[in-house]
Amino acid sequence: MATEKEKFLAGEPYNIMDPELASEETKARRLCKMMNELDDTAGKEKEQLIRQLFGSVGKSPWVQPNFRCDFGYNIHVGDNFMCNYDNVILDIAPVTIGNHCMLAPHVQIYSAYHPLDPAGREAFTGLGKPVTLGDDVWVGGGSVILPGVTLGNNVIVGANSTVTKSFGDNVIIAGNPARILRENPNKFQK
């Protein structure tokens, strides 16, 4: 029989109150607290903590306080990741963020959700769907990205948007729910 952590890592329903997973969340909270308490002059120490917390990290990551996450090891960021003040990433499932991405203040990325059936919620069942942001994505302040969303390269998310579905490359989206406002004239080219 699979452990709750094995179910969790396989993307299957799991018990959110599992002691092993709770211990890992506590470890992530401690690393977040240590990172959040460092000032800007402690860049090397902050980067070491980011690399300790996240599953994988490109070059030159920057995370402002107060950052929070569930586990950390399900977060993967590319080069030049910029995470502004007061962001939350619920990394129940993998959250993959490309190169040169920017999260404005108060962005929330949720790969976590719960069953619609109240019996599942009463049993503390957790579920997750991966979230993926391509390269050169800029998420405006106060935006929320929901489980299962993929954003292509060079996507701009307007402030205070709720992103409930996936979008391709080179678009500017905004609203609740987010919709395409227009193509981004500065097309992403590799």
C-alpha positions in Angstrom: 0.0 0.0 0.0 1.3 3.4 -1.0 2.2 6.0 1.7 0.4 9.3 1.7 3.7 10.9 0.5 3.9 8.4 -2.4 0.3 9.2 -3.3 1.1 12.9 -3.1 4.2 12.6 -5.3 2.2 10.5 -7.8 -0.5 13.2 -8.1 -3.1 11.0 -6.5 -5.5 12.0 -3.7 -3.8 12.0 -0.4 -4.4 12.9 3.3 -3.3 16.4 4.0 -2.9 15.7 7.7 -0.2 13.0 7.1 2.6 13.4 9.7 5.4 12.9 7.2 4.0 15.6 4.8 3.3 17.9 7.8 6.9 17.6 8.8 8.1 18.6 5.3 5.7 21.6 5.4 7.2 22.6 8.7 10.7 22.4 7.2 9.6 24.6 4.2 8.0 27.2 6.6 11.3 27.4 8.5 13.3 27.9 5.4 10.8 30.6 4.2 11.0 32.3 7.6 14.8 32.4 7.5 14.8 33.7 3.9 12.1 36.3 4.7 14.1 37.7 7.6 17.3 38.4 5.6 17.8 41.9 4.3 18.9 42.8 0.8 22.6 42.9 1.7 22.5 39.1 2.4 22.1 38.2 -1.3 24.3 35.1 -1.2 22.7 33.7 1.9 19.2 34.3 0.5 20.1 32.5 -2.8 21.5 29.6 -0.8 18.1 29.3 1.1 16.2 29.6 -2.2 18.3 26.7 -3.6 17.7 24.7 -0.5 13.9 25.3 -0.6 13.1 25.0 -4.3 13.3 21.8 -6.3 15.5 23.4 -9.0 16.7 27.0 -9.6 18.4 28.7 -12.5 20.9 31.5 -12.2 20.2 34.8 -10.3 16.9 34.1 -8.5 15.4 36.8 -6.3 12.6 36.3 -3.8 11.4 39.2 -1.7 9.7 38.8 1.7 7.2 37.5 2.7 7.3 34.4 0.5 5.3 31.3 1.5 4.9 27.9 0.0 3.8 24.4 1.1 6.8 22.2 0.3 9.2 24.1 -1.9 10.7 21.1 -3.6 7.8 21.1 -6.1 8.8 24.6 -7.3 11.2 24.8 -10.3 12.3 28.2 -11.6 14.5 29.2 -14.5 17.1 31.9 -14.8 16.5 35.4 -13.5 13.3 34.6 -11.5 12.0 37.6 -9.7 9.4 37.1 -7.0 8.2 40.4 -5.5 6.6 41.0 -2.0 4.0 38.8 -0.3 3.7 35.9 -2.8 2.3 32.4 -2.1 3.0 29.3 -4.2 1.0 26.2 -3.1 3.2 23.5 -4.6 1.1 20.4 -4.0 1.8 19.5 -7.6 4.8 20.8 -9.6 4.9 24.5 -10.2 7.4 25.2 -13.1 8.3 28.7 -14.0 10.5 29.5 -17.0 13.4 31.9 -17.5 13.1 35.7 -17.0 9.7 35.5 -15.2 8.4 38.1 -12.8 5.7 37.8 -10.1 4.5 41.2 -8.9 3.4 41.7 -5.3 0.6 39.5 -3.8 0.6 36.9 -6.6 -0.8 33.5 -5.6 -0.1 30.3 -7.6 -2.2 27.4 -6.5 -1.5 23.8 -7.7 -3.6 22.6 -4.7 -7.3 22.0 -4.6 -9.8 19.8 -2.7 -12.7 17.5 -3.8 -16.1 18.9 -4.7 -17.6 16.1 -2.6 -17.9 17.2 1.0 -17.0 13.7 2.2 -13.6 14.1 0.6 -13.1 17.5 2.2 -14.2 16.1 5.6 -11.6 13.3 5.2 -8.9 16.0 4.6 -8.2 14.8 1.0 -5.8 16.9 -1.0 -5.5 17.0 -4.8 -3.1 18.8 -7.1 -2.7 19.8 -10.7 0.6 21.2 -12.1 1.0 24.9 -13.0 3.5 25.9 -15.7 4.6 29.4 -16.7 6.7 29.7 -19.9 9.7 32.0 -20.4 9.3 35.8 -20.0 6.0 35.7 -18.2 5.0 38.7 -16.1 2.2 38.2 -13.6 0.6 41.4 -12.3 0.0 42.2 -8.7 -2.8 40.5 -6.8 -3.3 37.9 -9.5 -4.3 34.3 -8.8 -3.3 31.3 -11.0 -5.4 28.2 -10.4 -4.5 24.5 -10.5 -3.8 23.0 -13.9 -3.0 26.3 -15.7 -0.3 26.6 -18.3 0.8 30.0 -19.6 2.9 30.1 -22.8 6.0 32.3 -23.4 5.7 36.1 -23.2 2.4 36.2 -21.5 1.5 39.2 -19.4 -1.2 38.8 -16.7 -2.9 42.0 -15.8 -3.1 43.0 -12.1 -5.9 41.4 -10.0 -6.7 38.7 -12.5 -7.9 35.2 -11.8 -6.4 32.8 -14.3 -8.7 29.7 -14.5 -7.5 28.2 -17.8 -4.4 27.9 -20.0 -3.2 30.4 -22.6 -0.7 30.2 -25.4 2.3 32.4 -26.3 2.4 36.2 -26.8 -0.8 37.3 -25.2 -1.9 39.9 -22.7 -4.6 38.5 -20.4 -6.7 40.1 -17.6 -9.9 39.9 -15.7 -11.9 37.5 -13.6 -11.8 35.0 -15.2 -8.8 36.1 -17.2 -9.4 36.4 -21.0 -7.2 37.6 -23.9 -7.2 41.4 -24.2 -4.8 41.4 -27.2 -1.7 39.8 -28.6 1.5 41.0 -27.1 3.2 43.0 -29.9 6.6 42.1 -28.6 6.6 38.5 -29.7 8.8 36.0 -27.9 11.5 34.6 -30.2 14.1 32.0 -29.3 
